[in-house]
Amino acid sequence: MSAKIIDGKEFAARVRAQVKDHVTRLVNDHGITPGLAVVLVGEDPASQVYVRSKGKATHEAGMKSVEHKLDIDTSEKDLLALIDQLNNDATIHGILVQLPLPKHLNEDLVINAIDPAKDVDGFHISNVGLLGTGQKSMVPCTPLGCLMMLRDHHGSLSGLNAVVVGRSNIVGKPMAQLLLGDSCTVTIAHSRTKDLPEVVRGADIVVAAVGRAEMVPGDWIKPGATVIDVGINRIDAHEKGEGKTRLVGDVDFASAAKVAGAITPVPGGVGPMTIACLLANTVTACSRANGLEEPEGLTA
Ligand code: NDP
């Protein structure tokens, strides 16, 4: 194996320590405790796990954490009323509505009801527009984490060829905008892309955000390229005689690591950075709301 393994767990621990330091300064010097409200509608087991771990991480960073758990049949009107209340709560600096929402709720309407300055997921249409025009915004957590790891590894990204596989609103598109912002030459690939292997072979940086287990093999990777694997896929290892379910990325790690210059593992790569960046966004939102200096290196 030749690639450097980019350790997302270790990197995330560094980011979380930086966030905690900044929180301590906000509390001690200004008497302000950053607050994050997470809203969960329904009882989706995976969402419950995410919400619990976000709450725990928020506490550990010294911030105020508030969870609102609503019944699955909560009306849009009631959910919007809660968001309005949180928008007007001066002790809350970040609001996150856990997705997906139950089908009877209009996700776009709900997300766009959040005050853009408190939109720590960066999904509000205003933040999407600000990011797209290179202005200060709240940046979606997963692509922000990927960008931090890439900057840390490369220093400058200027002039590098980057291929983002996947064009979702939450990962692929904002990732491409961030790479463009750092002066990469960016290609966005998707399910209709012709000759995807050849497109990926041209990349100095590959970000795979597809949701297909081990879809990108090592022979698609340019020797020495940096590979960021966003995918989280659960595969039933029983079928392979390995005895239990395991998590894999969108990249075939074993073959890609032989060719790449650097690669993120799954688990332990992008995943831990996503929560770290949620904390970073909350402390950034709090600093901005109070007209104070933003923590350095924690935003795009
Ligand atoms: P979406 O399903 O919203 O988007 C998947 C994208 O992949 C689409 O743009 C789709 O193209 C493209 N795609 C699908 N099949 C192919 C193919 N055969 N070749 C090329 N492109 C293809 O997924 P998300 O962006 O939400 O998530 C992607 C992955 O990242 C998932 O595994 C998810 O679990 C993971 N994830 C991980 C996070 C983390 O914290 N680590 C956070 C968020 C997501 P098209 O648009 O043409 O359909």
Residues whose N, C-alpha, C, O or C-beta is under 5 A from the ligand:
A	BS01	NDP	T142 G166 R167 S168 V171 G172 A189 H190 S191 R192 A209 V210 G211 V230 G231 I232 N233 V270 G271 T274
